[in-house]
């Protein structure tokens, strides 16, 4: 089971610019990983590529599965298609009335 998180920064307007991160989102895990992004420019560069499966991993996706220890630890970004699939799975976990209200609010 994964602990999802959002990684981002606050804009001058007060809004938050963030991306989705699927794995290991608990602060005990994520905080040490985020310490190397010491300034706003590094955070912007990190999230510019979009949502990610993991912030720190040595794995790479080869289309059929993950290859372990294939590189130095770094973010593993995910495609829009993968994000839509994950969101769909998460929405299906919600009770039907909640899903309907959410869907209707998008119209």
C-alpha positions as a printed NumPy array, in Angstrom:
array([[  0.   ,   0.   ,   0.   ],
       [  1.286,   3.455,  -0.83 ],
       [  1.186,   6.718,   1.09 ],
       [  0.426,   9.395,  -1.485],
       [  1.647,  12.975,  -1.174],
       [  1.868,  16.294,  -2.932],
       [  5.181,  18.082,  -3.411],
       [  5.184,  21.77 ,  -4.202],
       [  5.534,  25.348,  -3.082],
       [  3.365,  28.35 ,  -2.26 ],
       [  2.984,  31.068,  -4.885],
       [  2.964,  34.788,  -3.906],
       [ -0.834,  34.748,  -4.406],
       [ -1.118,  32.118,  -1.669],
       [ -2.053,  29.326,  -4.082],
       [ -0.059,  26.088,  -4.047],
       [  1.76 ,  24.704,  -7.104],
       [  2.265,  20.988,  -6.543],
       [  2.567,  17.577,  -8.179],
       [  1.35 ,  14.156,  -7.13 ],
       [  3.781,  11.599,  -5.706],
       [  2.477,   8.037,  -5.366],
       [  4.91 ,   6.196,  -3.059],
       [  6.353,   6.788,   0.419],
       [  4.598,  10.063,   1.221],
       [  4.83 ,   9.778,   5.004],
       [  6.758,  12.753,   6.464],
       [  9.277,  10.417,   8.152],
       [ 10.286,   9.197,   4.672],
       [  9.66 ,  12.276,   2.544],
       [ 11.262,  14.933,   4.761],
       [ 14.836,  13.54 ,   4.54 ],
       [ 14.444,  13.113,   0.755],
       [ 13.236,  16.714,   0.328],
       [ 16.109,  18.258,   2.316],
       [ 18.359,  18.278,  -0.752],
       [ 15.937,  20.675,  -2.511],
       [ 17.264,  23.622,  -0.512],
       [ 15.824,  26.521,  -2.511],
       [ 12.778,  27.441,  -4.545],
       [ 14.58 ,  27.018,  -7.872],
       [ 15.439,  23.384,  -7.083],
       [ 11.828,  22.694,  -6.063],
       [ 10.54 ,  24.304,  -9.282],
       [ 12.919,  22.149, -11.328],
       [ 11.802,  19.028,  -9.437],
       [  8.085,  19.533, -10.058],
       [  8.385,  20.953, -13.585],
       [  8.475,  17.425, -15.05 ],
       [  5.129,  16.594, -13.41 ],
       [  3.78 ,  13.885, -11.164],
       [  5.988,  11.066, -10.008],
       [  5.774,   7.51 ,  -8.851],
       [  8.573,   8.044,  -6.329],
       [ 10.8  ,  10.926,  -5.235],
       [ 13.893,   8.82 ,  -4.527],
       [ 14.349,   5.471,  -6.239],
       [ 16.998,   3.468,  -8.02 ],
       [ 14.303,   1.737, -10.079],
       [ 13.332,   2.434, -13.678],
       [ 10.22 ,   1.311, -15.541],
       [ 10.98 ,  -0.739, -18.647],
       [  7.379,  -1.06 , -19.838],
       [  6.839,  -4.477, -18.31 ],
       [  8.04 ,  -3.945, -14.761],
       [ 10.533,  -2.157, -12.583],
       [ 14.274,  -2.773, -12.844],
       [ 15.93 ,  -2.396,  -9.424],
       [ 19.247,  -0.62 ,  -8.853],
       [ 19.34 ,   0.613, -12.445],
       [ 20.565,   4.137, -11.556],
       [ 21.453,   6.568,  -8.791],
       [ 18.506,   7.545,  -6.532],
       [ 16.314,  10.131,  -8.254],
       [ 12.652,  10.886,  -9.026],
       [ 10.714,   8.414, -11.161],
       [  8.211,  10.517, -13.134],
       [  4.934,   9.098, -14.406],
       [  2.979,   9.826, -17.562],
       [ -0.395,  11.554, -17.788],
       [ -1.948,   8.206, -18.746],
       [ -0.626,   6.661, -15.52 ],
       [ -1.943,   9.595, -13.44 ],
       [ -5.417,   9.249, -14.986],
       [ -5.36 ,   5.523, -14.221],
       [ -4.378,   6.159, -10.583],
       [ -7.027,   8.868, -10.158],
       [ -9.631,   6.498, -11.607],
       [ -8.672,   3.816,  -9.112],
       [ -8.822,   6.3  ,  -6.23 ],
       [-12.231,   7.588,  -7.334],
       [-13.578,   4.045,  -7.386],
       [-12.652,   3.741,  -3.716],
       [-15.092,   6.547,  -2.862],
       [-18.729,   5.771,  -2.062],
       [-20.991,   6.236,  -5.103],
       [-22.8  ,   9.371,  -3.769],
       [-19.461,  11.087,  -3.153],
       [-18.228,  10.164,  -6.673],
       [-21.437,  11.589,  -8.183],
       [-21.113,  14.867,  -6.268],
       [-17.481,  15.168,  -7.321],
       [-18.271,  14.374, -10.959],
       [-21.191,  16.844, -11.019],
       [-19.   ,  19.568,  -9.538],
       [-16.719,  19.307, -12.589],
       [-19.482,  20.195, -15.043]])
